[in-house]
Each structure stands twice: as C-alpha cells, then as structure tokens.
Amino acid sequence: MRGQQAKPLAQREELLKKVLPPLIVLVVAVMEVLIAQLQHPRQEFWAHLLFYGLAGPTVTFFALDWVAAGTRARMRAEAELRSLYEELRRSHEQLQHIQALMRDLTEAEDLAAVADIGARGTQQVSGAERAQVWLPLGLSASVGCEEYAGEGQDEGGKNALEVAVPGGGWLRLQFSRPPTPADEALAHSLAAEIGTAAGAAWRRTQDLLTLHSVDESIRAERNMRRLLQRVTGAMAERVGADFRAVYLVDQDGVLRPETVQGPAGERGCYSGVLAFAQRVREEAQPLQAAPSEVAAFGGLGSAVGFPMRDEVGLVGVLVLGRAEAGGFAEANMPLLALMASQAALGVRNARAYLYSEELAISDERTRIAREIHDGVAQSLAFCALKLDIVARQIHTSPEQAEAEVRAAGSLLREQIQEVRRSIFALRPINLEKYGLLDTLRMYVQDFGEQNKLRTALDIRGEISLPPGDEAILFRILQESLNNVTKHAAACEVSVTLDGAGGWASLLVQDDGRGFDPAQVSGRVSSAGGLGLTQMRERMESRGGQYRVISAPGQGTRVEARLPQAG
C-alpha cells in the first residue's frame, strides 16, 4: 500500500529541513547566473518575475504535498488499525458469548432449559433479530421479534437461516440483512452445541427417571424376588442389557442366586456368572468382565458386575450382560453402581419386613393360643362339667338337669360365635389384589353381617398411600372393629376414610358403652394383640397420628391418619 511504501512523516520533515535550503540556494544561484547573461534590462525583469513568481510557489506546493502524502498515509494506517481493533473486539465479545452459552448449556437441567438457553444465547452470539430453537417432544423456545407467519414464505422470513440440530430439531435465525456464509457456519456450530447439550440433558432425564423407578420399586415392593426383578429390569432397560442376575449373601456368607434372567439363565450357565460375581465381591468395586469370563456366561458378549453394599456391609452382587462385545459405556457405570446400592437398601428393607412379618405371625399364634386357652377351652371344660352334672341328675332331678342342659347349650353357642369372630379376624386380606378401598368395603360389610351390627362406610376424596402404609391403616381398622365386638356392646358402627388436606384420615365411631382411655392405654387388646399405645406408636412411626376419644356411656371414636404419597 501507498501508506506502507511512504516514509514516516517525521523522516520526511527532517529530510526536507536538510535538503530544501541548500537546494533553494543552488537553484537561485544557477538562475541568477543564467539571468545575468541576458543583455536587455527588460528581459532581466521578466526573467526575475517569472522565476520568483512561479518557482517559489511550485517548490512550496510540491514540498507540502510531499509532506501531506505522509500525513494521509498515516491517517489511512490509523483508520485500518481502528477497523482491525473493532473487528477484534467484536470477535472477542462473540467468543465470550459463545463460551457463556456453552457453559449455560452444559449446566441446563432439562430439555426445556436447553431450548430456552439455546434460543437466547444464539440470538446474542449471532446478532440475529430473532432466534428459535425446536427440540423433540414438542419443546421449543424463541426470543426476539414477532412470530413468523410461515416457513420463510412471509416477507419477514426472507432473511431467515434454518439449520438442523444433531439428534433432532432445528435452529432458526432471523436477520435484518441477508445471511452470509459466516452466519451459516456459525449457525451450524451453535446447532451442534445445542444438540450436544440436548443429548446430555435427555440422558440425565433418563437417569433420573430410572432412579425414580428404582426408588418406587424399593418403596412399594416387599417381596424379595419381585423387588429385585423390578430393580434389575429398570437397570437393564436403561442400558439395553439382555441378561441380569442377583446373588445375595446368605447367613453363612455364601453367594446364592436370588434371580437370574436372560440368555445365561435360560442355558443354566450359572457357574461362569457366579465366578465373576465372586471376583466382584472380592474386589468390592464395579468391574467389567474379562473376555474369558464372558465366554463362560453363554451367549453374551460383555458383562459388568456391581457390589450391592450399604452402610452395614455387602448384601450381594448384581450382574448385567449384553450380547454385544463392549456393550457397557464407562459413563453409565456410576449410575448403575448407584442403583445397585439402592437395590441393597431394598434388600435390607425386604428382609426387615419379612422378619417383622414372622414376628407378627409368632405373636398372633401366641395370642390365639392364649385366647383359646383362656376362653374357648375353659368354656368347653365348663360345659363338660355341666354335662357330667346333668348325667347324674337326669333321673333324680329332671327339671334341674334340663336347666343345666339349656345353660350349657347357650354357653356353647356363645363360644361358637366367638370362634367365628376369631376366624373372621384372622381371615387373610389381600390388599395387593383388591386395593385398599375395595378391601375396606368388603371387610366392613362382612364385619357387619358377621357380628349382627349396622355398619356405614363413607369414602371421600382420593387416597394415595404406599403399600406399607395401606397395611398399617387397614390393621388399625381391624383392631378398632374387633374392639367394638369385644368390649363396646354397640348396635351401630360408622367408618369414614377421607383423603382431604394431604392426609388419609380414618374415623371409626360406635354407639357402645364407651370407656376411659387413660385406664386401658397400656393394655394389650385381646382381639388384635395391640393396645392403644401400640397402635399409636405404629402410626407415629410412619409420620401419622392416632387418638381415641371415649367416655363411659358415650361410645368410642377412633381417629387415625397418615400423610399421603406425593
């Protein structure tokens, strides 16, 4: 460029100061010598006028133009530098916006956040008037000017640029000018970042859904095998596993197969799976099965194992397998390990529940034996004694014998009724099969018919309780109704179940003779094995409330409530 070729202005000025004066003297001297050669004074006058009138301005003009050229070159260079600086500033700001956009996309919690952040960020980075992001599942976000009337067919859409988002969806930018190739290249880069963030958010969503499913299974299921099948099924679905197995540590510290499902299980290739499970147990960390180990599984190309461990210790080992070699990504290992730990908690809970059920059965057997011994057995023994008396009196005192027979018959009928009540109270109730509400309806109706009582049932609102809480609430109902038949001498019983206010509230009220709760709160119920204190403790252990309101001659009111799920 001219500005680059010209000397700096300072150099030009210095050169001009050094060269111009001697040059002027030399030129003037030469011209005076030449003019002196003229013979006529008039010629000398015009020669001097022409020389000094033209030469001086001309020399001055060219000298100043020479200096001004340097000034103009410098000004052009400065303008070019300012333009370059402004371009660099805009590029720096754009890079900062891109970095902020990438950071925000990485931190986005879900697909909706990805769409919103992507739309706002791309508009800021690209300088577009409007940006719109559409992602699968109908998620979209837009910022900027008014909505488009159509796919680039309206007047406002002629400067629109639309690119596909990898993994599904699209990014659309609206400019006030025709988009350039640089705009298109930038749009493709931004769409790629949005696609990467959307994929990561979708995987996180899937992970959360899987964890929620596992957690719900642990909360809802008490059967050990069904629990493990549900948990391992959720894990297998998340990573596309074809085989799943759980080995639990028994009382002797030996790994025993609890559930095995998939190709290896169908072929009965337990030895290879068990050997790999033993290695996972020994190393106490998640492991990828070696090719030699996988070969012993039968029909599988890859497998992973996870120790099922909680704060107490090792519960068992969980193994997943796929038909493809290298089928488990390292990125999935932390999630699977976490779910294996949750499964360990589920196993502990299921075992605790089973133990509590065994204790309850044992206590119930003890109660039944006591009731038979204290009630029915003694009554039958008394009837036998009366019948012996009748045998001796039948000839000597027929009238007295007849009275004794009637008394014995009345006592036997009472005991038969008592046995029927006990059988009804002990009848198994299948909450899992019928659900809480239907089971409650059937039980209250059968209770009234069995005990010749008027019963009324009122169910209000929606009831949503975990299976364990449903069983406790129904047990409270059983205890309350059994106490009515045993102690209340009531004619009518009303049962109300209300789901208002986030609680499942049970109310059992009778019109019987009532009692003083303070005098019997610590006693054990003869009907159900639980006293008032025990029932209150059972409810409070689940975050609920329990109270009994009664007074002699005023009937009894039992109130129990548990917080609803969700």
C-alpha positions in Angstrom: 0.0 0.0 0.0 0.9 3.6 -0.6 0.9 4.3 3.1 3.2 1.4 3.8 5.6 2.4 1.0 5.9 6.1 2.0 8.4 7.2 4.6 7.2 8.2 8.0 6.2 11.8 8.3 8.9 12.7 10.8 11.6 11.4 8.4 10.2 13.4 5.6 10.2 16.6 7.7 13.8 16.0 8.7 14.9 15.4 5.2 13.1 18.4 4.0 14.8 20.7 6.5 18.2 19.4 5.5 17.8 19.3 1.8 15.5 22.1 0.8 17.5 25.2 1.9 20.8 24.2 0.1 18.7 23.2 -2.9 16.9 26.5 -3.0 20.3 28.4 -2.8 21.7 26.3 -5.5 18.7 26.8 -7.8 18.6 30.6 -7.1 22.4 30.8 -7.8 22.1 28.9 -11.1 19.1 31.0 -12.2 20.9 34.3 -11.3 23.9 33.3 -13.4 21.6 32.4 -16.3 19.6 35.7 -16.0 22.9 37.7 -15.9 23.6 36.5 -19.3 20.7 38.5 -20.7 21.6 41.9 -22.3 18.5 43.8 -22.0 17.2 45.1 -18.6 13.6 44.5 -19.6 14.4 40.8 -20.3 16.1 40.5 -16.9 13.0 42.0 -15.2 10.6 39.5 -16.8 13.0 36.6 -16.2 13.2 37.5 -12.4 9.4 37.9 -12.2 8.8 34.6 -14.0 11.3 32.7 -11.9 10.5 34.1 -8.5 6.7 34.3 -9.2 6.4 30.6 -10.3 9.3 28.7 -8.9 8.7 29.6 -5.3 5.0 28.5 -5.1 5.8 25.5 -7.2 8.5 24.4 -4.9 6.4 25.1 -1.9 3.4 23.2 -3.3 5.4 20.0 -4.1 7.2 20.2 -0.8 4.0 20.5 1.1 2.3 17.8 -1.0 5.2 15.5 -0.3 4.8 16.1 3.5 0.9 15.7 3.2 1.2 12.4 1.5 2.9 11.0 4.6 0.2 12.5 6.7 -2.5 10.9 4.6 -0.7 7.6 4.7 -0.6 7.7 8.5 -4.3 8.6 8.7 -5.2 5.6 6.5 -3.0 3.3 8.6 -4.6 4.5 11.8 -8.1 4.0 10.3 -7.2 0.5 9.2 -5.8 -0.2 12.7 -9.1 1.1 14.3 -11.1 -1.0 12.0 -9.0 -4.1 12.8 -9.2 -3.4 16.5 -13.0 -3.0 16.3 -13.2 -6.3 14.4 -11.0 -8.0 17.0 -13.2 -6.5 19.8 -16.3 -7.9 18.2 -14.7 -11.3 17.7 -13.6 -11.3 21.4 -17.1 -10.4 22.6 -18.6 -13.1 20.3 -16.1 -15.7 21.7 -17.1 -14.7 25.3 -20.8 -15.1 24.5 -20.1 -18.5 22.9 -18.2 -19.6 26.0 -21.0 -18.4 28.2 -23.5 -20.2 26.0 -21.6 -23.4 26.1 -21.3 -23.2 29.9 -25.0 -22.5 30.4 -25.9 -25.3 28.0 -23.7 -27.7 30.0 -25.5 -26.7 33.2 -29.0 -26.9 31.8 -31.2 -29.2 33.9 -33.5 -30.4 31.2 -34.6 -30.2 27.6 -36.8 -27.2 28.2 -33.9 -25.3 29.7 -31.7 -26.3 26.8 -34.2 -24.9 24.3 -34.6 -21.6 26.3 -30.8 -21.1 26.8 -30.1 -22.1 23.2 -32.6 -19.5 21.8 -31.3 -16.7 24.0 -27.7 -17.5 23.5 -27.8 -17.9 19.7 -29.5 -14.6 19.3 -26.9 -12.8 21.3 -24.0 -14.6 19.6 -25.2 -14.3 16.0 -26.7 -10.8 16.3 -29.9 -12.1 14.8 -33.2 -10.2 15.4 -34.9 -13.4 16.4 -33.8 -16.9 17.3 -36.0 -20.0 17.6 -35.0 -23.5 18.9 -37.2 -26.6 18.4 -36.3 -29.9 20.1 -38.1 -33.3 20.1 -41.0 -33.9 22.4 -42.6 -30.6 21.3 -40.1 -28.4 23.3 -39.4 -25.0 21.8 -38.3 -21.5 22.7 -37.9 -18.2 20.9 -36.6 -14.7 21.6 -36.7 -11.6 19.5 -39.2 -10.0 17.1 -42.7 -11.3 16.4 -43.6 -14.8 15.4 -43.1 -16.0 11.8 -46.2 -16.5 9.8 -44.8 -19.3 7.9 -41.7 -21.3 6.9 -39.8 -18.4 5.3 -42.7 -17.6 2.9 -43.7 -14.3 4.5 -42.0 -11.0 3.9 -40.2 -11.2 7.2 -38.9 -14.6 6.6 -36.8 -13.9 3.5 -33.6 -13.3 5.6 -34.2 -16.4 7.8 -31.5 -19.1 8.2 -32.5 -22.6 9.4 -30.1 -25.4 10.3 -30.8 -28.9 11.7 -29.9 -29.7 15.3 -28.0 -33.0 15.6 -30.2 -35.6 17.3 -33.4 -34.0 16.2 -34.9 -30.5 16.0 -33.8 -27.3 14.3 -32.4 -23.8 14.9 -33.8 -20.8 13.0 -32.3 -17.3 12.9 -33.9 -14.2 11.5 -31.6 -11.4 10.3 -32.3 -7.8 9.2 -30.0 -8.5 6.3 -29.3 -11.5 4.0 -27.3 -14.1 6.0 -23.7 -14.6 5.0 -21.7 -17.8 4.7 -20.1 -16.9 8.0 -23.6 -16.6 9.6 -24.4 -20.1 8.3 -21.1 -21.6 9.6 -21.8 -20.0 13.0 -25.4 -21.3 13.0 -24.2 -24.9 12.3 -21.7 -24.7 15.1 -24.3 -23.3 17.6 -26.8 -26.0 16.5 -24.1 -28.7 17.2 -23.6 -27.3 20.7 -27.4 -27.3 21.3 -27.6 -30.9 20.1 -24.8 -32.0 22.4 -26.5 -30.3 25.4 -29.9 -31.7 24.5 -28.4 -35.2 24.3 -26.8 -34.8 27.7 -30.0 -33.4 29.3 -32.0 -36.3 27.8 -29.6 -38.8 29.3 -29.8 -37.1 32.7 -33.6 -37.2 32.4 -33.5 -40.9 31.6 -31.1 -41.4 34.6 -33.5 -39.6 36.9 -36.5 -41.5 35.6 -34.6 -44.8 36.1 -33.6 -43.8 39.7 -37.2 -42.8 40.4 -38.4 -46.1 39.1 -35.9 -48.0 41.3 -36.8 -45.9 44.3 -40.5 -46.5 43.7 -39.9 -50.2 43.4 -38.0 -50.3 46.7 -40.8 -48.4 48.5 -43.7 -50.4 47.0 -42.4 -53.9 46.9 -41.9 -56.2 49.9 -41.4 -59.5 48.1 -37.7 -60.0 47.7 -37.7 -61.6 44.3 -40.2 -59.3 42.7 -38.3 -56.3 44.1 -35.0 -57.5 42.6 -36.7 -58.3 39.3 -38.2 -54.8 39.1 -35.0 -53.0 40.0 -32.8 -55.0 37.7 -35.4 -54.7 35.0 -35.2 -50.9 35.2 -31.4 -51.0 35.1 -31.4 -53.4 32.1 -33.9 -51.2 30.2 -31.7 -48.1 30.8 -28.5 -49.6 29.3 -30.1 -52.2 27.0 -28.9 -55.3 28.9 -30.0 -58.7 27.8 -29.1 -60.6 31.0 -29.4 -59.7 34.7 -28.7 -61.7 37.8 -28.5 -61.0 41.5 -26.5 -63.1 44.0 -27.2 -62.5 47.7 -25.0 -63.3 50.7 -26.7 -65.8 52.9 -26.3 -66.3 56.7 -23.2 -68.4 56.1 -21.6 -65.7 53.9 -22.1 -67.6 50.7 -23.3 -66.1 47.5 -26.6 -67.6 46.4 -28.5 -66.9 43.2 -31.7 -65.0 44.0 -32.8 -64.1 40.5 -31.3 -64.9 37.1 -32.9 -63.7 33.9 -31.7 -63.8 30.3 -29.7 -66.0 27.9 -27.3 -67.2 30.5 -30.1 -68.1 32.9 -32.0 -69.9 30.2 -29.0 -72.0 29.4 -28.3 -72.7 33.0 -24.7 -71.3 32.8 -24.6 -70.3 36.4 -21.0 -71.3 37.2 -19.4 -68.6 35.0 -21.7 -65.9 36.3 -21.1 -67.0 39.9 -17.3 -67.0 39.4 -17.5 -63.4 38.1 -19.8 -62.4 40.9 -17.2 -63.9 43.4 -14.5 -61.7 41.8 -16.7 -58.6 42.1 -17.3 -59.4 45.8 -13.6 -59.9 46.5 -12.5 -56.6 44.8 -15.5 -54.7 46.2 -15.9 -52.4 43.2 -17.7 -52.3 39.8 -15.9 -54.5 37.3 -16.1 -55.1 33.5 -15.9 -58.9 32.9 -12.8 -60.1 31.0 -13.4 -61.9 27.6 -12.5 -65.2 29.2 -15.1 -64.7 31.9 -17.8 -63.6 29.4 -17.2 -66.7 27.3 -18.3 -68.8 30.3 -21.6 -67.0 30.5 -23.1 -68.5 27.4 -24.5 -66.3 24.6 -23.1 -63.0 25.9 -20.5 -60.6 24.6 -20.0 -58.3 27.6 -20.9 -58.1 31.2 -20.5 -55.8 34.3 -20.8 -56.5 38.0 -21.6 -54.2 40.9 -21.3 -54.9 44.6 -24.6 -54.3 46.5 -23.3 -52.5 49.5 -24.8 -50.3 52.2 -23.5 -48.8 55.4 -23.8 -52.2 57.1 -21.8 -54.1 54.6 -22.1 -56.3 51.5 -25.6 -57.5 50.7 -24.9 -59.2 47.3 -23.6 -58.8 43.8 -25.6 -57.6 40.7 -24.5 -58.6 37.2 -25.7 -57.3 33.9 -24.8 -58.6 30.4 -25.3 -57.8 26.7 -25.0 -59.8 23.6 -22.6 -57.3 22.0 -18.9 -57.1 23.0 -18.0 -53.8 24.7 -21.7 -53.1 25.3 -21.3 -51.1 28.5 -20.0 -47.5 28.4 -17.9 -46.2 31.2 -20.2 -43.2 31.5 -23.0 -45.5 32.7 -21.0 -47.2 35.4 -21.6 -44.6 38.2 -25.4 -44.6 37.6 -25.5 -48.4 37.6 -23.4 -48.5 40.8 -25.7 -46.1 42.5 -28.8 -48.2 41.5 -27.0 -51.3 42.8 -26.6 -49.5 46.2 -30.3 -48.6 46.2 -31.1 -52.3 45.5 -29.0 -53.2 48.6 -31.2 -50.9 50.7 -34.3 -52.6 49.2 -32.9 -56.0 50.1 -32.3 -54.8 53.7 -35.8 -53.4 53.9 -37.4 -56.5 52.4 -35.5 -58.7 54.9 -36.5 -56.5 57.8 -40.1 -56.6 56.6 -40.0 -60.4 56.3 -38.6 -60.6 59.8 -41.3 -58.3 61.2 -43.9 -60.4 59.5 -42.5 -63.5 61.1 -42.6 -61.8 64.5 -46.1 -60.7 63.9 -47.2 -64.2 62.9 -45.5 -65.6 66.0 -47.2 -63.0 68.2 -50.5 -63.8 66.6 -50.1 -67.5 67.2 -49.3 -66.8 70.8 -52.4 -64.6 71.1 -54.6 -67.2 69.5 -53.3 -69.9 71.8 -53.9 -67.7 74.8 -57.5 -66.9 73.7 -58.3 -70.5 73.1 -56.8 -71.5 76.4 -58.5 -68.6 78.4 -61.7 -68.5 76.5 -62.9 -71.4 74.4 -61.0 -74.2 76.2 -62.3 -73.1 79.6 -65.8 -72.7 78.4 -65.8 -76.1 76.8 -64.4 -77.6 80.1 -67.2 -75.8 82.0 -69.8 -77.3 79.5 -68.3 -80.7 80.0 -68.6 -80.3 83.8 -72.2 -79.3 83.4 -73.0 -82.2 81.2 -71.4 -84.5 83.8 -73.8 -83.0 86.4 -76.7 -83.5 84.0 -75.8 -87.1 83.6 -76.1 -87.6 87.4 -79.3 -85.5 87.7 -81.2 -86.7 84.7 -83.1 -89.4 86.7 -83.1 -87.8 90.1 -83.9 -84.2 89.2 -85.1 -83.9 85.6 -86.0 -80.3 85.9 -82.6 -79.3 87.2 -80.9 -81.4 84.5 -83.0 -79.7 81.8 -81.9 -76.2 83.1 -78.3 -77.3 83.1 -78.5 -78.5 79.5 -80.0 -75.2 78.4 -77.3 -73.3 80.1 -74.6 -75.5 78.5 -76.2 -75.1 75.1 -76.3 -71.3 75.5 -72.6 -71.3 76.5 -71.7 -73.5 73.6 -73.5 -71.2 71.1 -71.6 -68.2 72.6 -68.3 -69.9 72.1 -69.2 -70.9 68.6 -69.9 -67.3 67.8 -66.6 -66.3 69.4 -64.8 -68.9 67.3 -66.4 -67.4 64.2 -65.4 -63.9 65.2 -61.8 -65.1 65.6 -61.8 -66.9 62.3 -63.2 -63.7 60.6 -60.5 -61.6 62.2 -57.7 -64.0 61.1 -59.0 -64.3 57.6 -56.3 -63.2 55.1 -56.9 -59.9 53.4 -55.3 -59.4 50.0 -54.6 -55.7 49.8 -52.3 -56.2 46.9 -55.1 -57.9 44.9 -58.1 -55.8 45.6 -56.6 -52.5 46.7 -57.2 -50.6 49.9 -60.7 -49.2 49.1 -62.3 -52.4 47.8 -60.7 -54.4 50.6 -62.1 -51.9 53.1 -65.6 -52.1 51.6 -65.7 -55.9 51.7 -64.3 -56.0 55.2 -66.8 -53.5 56.7 -69.7 -55.2 55.0 -68.7 -58.7 56.1 -67.9 -57.4 59.6 -71.5 -56.1 60.0 -73.1 -59.3 58.7 -70.8 -61.5 60.9 -71.5 -59.6 64.1 -75.1 -58.5 63.5 -74.2 -54.8 63.6 -75.4 -51.9 61.5 -72.4 -50.6 59.6 -72.0 -47.4 57.5 -69.0 -46.7 55.2 -68.1 -43.3 53.7 -65.1 -42.8 51.4 -64.2 -39.2 50.4 -61.6 -37.8 48.1 -58.6 -39.6 46.6 -56.5 -41.9 48.7 -52.8 -42.5 47.7 -50.7 -44.4 50.2 -47.6 -46.7 49.9 -48.4 -50.4 50.3 -46.8 -50.4 53.8 -49.0 -47.5 55.0 -52.1 -49.1 53.5 -51.4 -52.3 55.5 -51.0 -50.3 58.7 -54.1 -48.3 58.2 -56.2 -51.4 57.5 -54.7 -53.1 60.5 -55.8 -50.1 62.7 -59.3 -50.6 61.2 -59.3 -54.3 62.1 -58.2 -53.6 65.6 -60.8 -50.9 66.1 -63.7 -53.1 64.8 -62.5 -56.1 66.8 -62.5 -54.0 70.0 -66.1 -52.9 69.1 -67.2 -56.5 69.1 -65.2 -57.4 72.2 -65.9 -54.5 74.5 -68.4 -51.9 73.1 -71.7 -53.7 73.1 -72.6 -51.4 70.3 -75.5 -51.5 67.8 -74.1 -49.3 65.1 -70.6 -48.6 63.8 -69.6 -46.0 61.2 -66.3 -45.9 59.2 -65.1 -42.9 57.3 -62.0 -42.6 55.1 -61.2 -39.1 53.9 -58.3 -38.0 51.6 -58.6 -34.2 52.1 -55.7 -32.0 53.1 -52.9 -34.3 52.0 -53.8 -36.9 54.7 -55.6 -40.3 54.6 -57.8 -40.0 57.6 -59.6 -43.0 59.1 -62.5 -42.5 61.6 -64.2 -45.4 63.4 -67.1 -44.5 65.6 -69.6 -46.7 67.6 -72.6 -46.1 69.8 -71.4 -48.5 72.5 -70.9 -48.1 76.2 -67.5 -46.4 76.0 -64.6 -46.4 78.4 -61.9 -44.3 80.0 -58.9 -44.4 77.6 -56.5 -43.4 80.4 -57.2 -46.7 82.2 -56.6 -49.0 79.3 -54.0 -47.2 77.1 -51.2 -49.6 78.1 -53.1 -52.8 77.9 -52.9 -55.4 75.1 -56.1 -55.9 73.2 -57.5 -59.3 73.4 -58.9 -59.1 69.9 -56.0 -58.0 67.9 -52.9 -58.1 70.1 -52.3 -54.4 70.0 -53.3 -51.9 72.7 -53.9 -48.2 72.3 -50.3 -47.3 72.9 -49.0 -49.9 70.4 -51.4 -48.7 67.7 -50.3 -45.1 68.4 -46.7 -46.0 68.1 -47.2 -47.8 64.9 -48.9 -44.8 63.3 -46.4 -42.3 64.6 -43.5 -44.4 63.2 -44.9 -43.7 59.7 -45.4 -40.0 60.3 -49.1 -40.4 61.2 -51.3 -39.6 64.2 -53.6 -41.7 66.3 -56.0 -40.9 69.1 -59.0 -42.4 70.9 -61.9 -40.3 72.2 -64.3 -42.1 74.6 -66.1 -41.8 77.9 -68.3 -44.3 79.8 -71.8 -44.3 78.2 -70.8 -42.1 75.2 -69.5 -44.5 72.7 -65.9 -44.5 71.2 -64.3 -42.5 68.4 -61.0 -43.8 66.9 -59.1 -41.3 64.7 -56.0 -42.3 62.7 -54.4 -40.5 59.8 -51.3 -40.9 57.6 -49.6 -38.5 55.2 -50.5 -39.3 51.6 -47.8 -40.1 49.0 -46.6 -37.3 46.8 
